[in-house]
Amino acid sequence: MKCELKKYLFDIKVSIDSIFEYLGDKRNFFEYQQNKLLRRGILNLQRKSS
C-alpha cells in the first residue's frame, strides 16, 4: 500500500475516534440532526484532523 494511502486511512481513523470520543453515549443520528452545537463540534473535529 502506498504511503499516501496509509496516511489518508490513518487520518480517517483518527477523525472517527475523535468523533466517537466527543459524542460519548449520544450516538443518535436524529439527535445529531437536531443539535446545532453537536453538528458544529463534529465539523470542527473533522477540520482539525484534516
MODELLER restraints for C-alpha pairs under 7 A, 6 or more apart:
rsr = mdl.restraints
at = mdl.atoms
rsr.add(forms.Gaussian(group=physical.xy_distance, feature=features.Distance(at['CA:11:A'], at['CA:49:A']), mean=6.51, stdev=0.5))
rsr.add(forms.Gaussian(group=physical.xy_distance, feature=features.Distance(at['CA:11:A'], at['CA:50:A']), mean=6.93, stdev=0.5))
rsr.add(forms.Gaussian(group=physical.xy_distance, feature=features.Distance(at['CA:14:A'], at['CA:49:A']), mean=6.99, stdev=0.5))
rsr.add(forms.Gaussian(group=physical.xy_distance, feature=features.Distance(at['CA:15:A'], at['CA:45:A']), mean=6.98, stdev=0.5))
rsr.add(forms.Gaussian(group=physical.xy_distance, feature=features.Distance(at['CA:15:A'], at['CA:46:A']), mean=5.92, stdev=0.5))
rsr.add(forms.Gaussian(group=physical.xy_distance, feature=features.Distance(at['CA:15:A'], at['CA:49:A']), mean=5.74, stdev=0.5))
rsr.add(forms.Gaussian(group=physical.xy_distance, feature=features.Distance(at['CA:18:A'], at['CA:45:A']), mean=6.87, stdev=0.5))
rsr.add(forms.Gaussian(group=physical.xy_distance, feature=features.Distance(at['CA:19:A'], at['CA:42:A']), mean=6.22, stdev=0.5))
rsr.add(forms.Gaussian(group=physical.xy_distance, feature=features.Distance(at['CA:19:A'], at['CA:45:A']), mean=6.90, stdev=0.5))
rsr.add(forms.Gaussian(group=physical.xy_distance, feature=features.Distance(at['CA:32:A'], at['CA:38:A']), mean=6.21, stdev=0.5))
rsr.add(forms.Gaussian(group=physical.xy_distance, feature=features.Distance(at['CA:32:A'], at['CA:39:A']), mean=6.20, stdev=0.5))
